[in-house]
Amino acid sequence: MTLDDLASDLPNGFHDAEVRKLTFDIAHRVARIDLDVWIGRIEAPPELGRETYRPAALDIHGVAYLVIEAPDPTYPYAKAGPISVDLCEPVDSGRLPPAQAGEFAARFFVNDWNSFISVSARDAALRWTGEPYEAGPRRVDECVPPDKPMQRTGR
C-alpha cells in the first residue's frame, strides 16, 4: 500500500497530521512515524468534532530513501512540539532518484518548517494506537511568520 492509498481511506488524508516522532531502522529499512491524524469533519462546528484527532503509527517498509530537508531559517523550527504536515505529490527535482519498480515516492510538506520530508519505499501501513480526542483549533500564526509566504504545493 502507498501513502496515497492510505490517505484515500482517511477522512482528510494526512492533511494537518501532527507528527510527534519519526524513527528509522536503517538495518531493516523501516521508518515509523508516530502521528495524530485529523479525522474531524471540516463542515462540523468546532464544538461538535471538527478538531478530532486520533493517534496512529505509520510504518513505512522497504525504505529506499528518507530525506528530511532543512527548515526555512526564518521559521521557528527549533520550537519544541509536534510538527504539522500535509501529504503532497512528489516532485522530480533531479536531486532524488525516481521510485524504482515496486516502490512509491511521496513527500510531506512540513508547515512549521516550510520544507519537506521525502520518502521512497515499498509499502506503508497505518494502525491506530489510541482513541480519538478533541484538539483545540491550531492558529496559523503558530507556525508561519506573517511576512513569510508558505511554499506549499500539492494537496
Phi, psi and omega in degrees: 000143179263171176295324176297320177300313180298317181299323182293341178269358181256146183305323182235022185060220176258019180298128179059028173293148181251109180277124179259329185203143175225126176233153180223112176273096186297317183299324182258000177058044180236126174254142174235131176241117174270122185214163173252121184265131177286116180244004179290170179255125183300329182280350179283146174296152182308324182280355182238039170101007180300319184259042179275130178237160176219129179294142180210164172242127177254112179258128181242117187255151178066042183294123175273317173208154176219114186238123175253110180290152175296142178290157173295125185295346178272359178262155180280061187292339183271000179294131180290149177127173179295163175247143179270131181230161173224133175287133178221171182292141173291151180240136177280093182270350184083353180264340178244144179290151176290156177298138178276172179304133179084004179241162172237157173241143179207166174208151176250133170277126179265105183301320184287343183245346187056046179210188188232155167243120182248147180213146169229132186203177182271322189203153176221148179217144179239135174225141179286138181242000180196178182272156177300149176217159181264123178253152175287158178296140180271127179284138180300322184287000175290336185230344185242116175300140185298335182265007185239110177289149178278150180264020185311134174224163179091212185295000000 
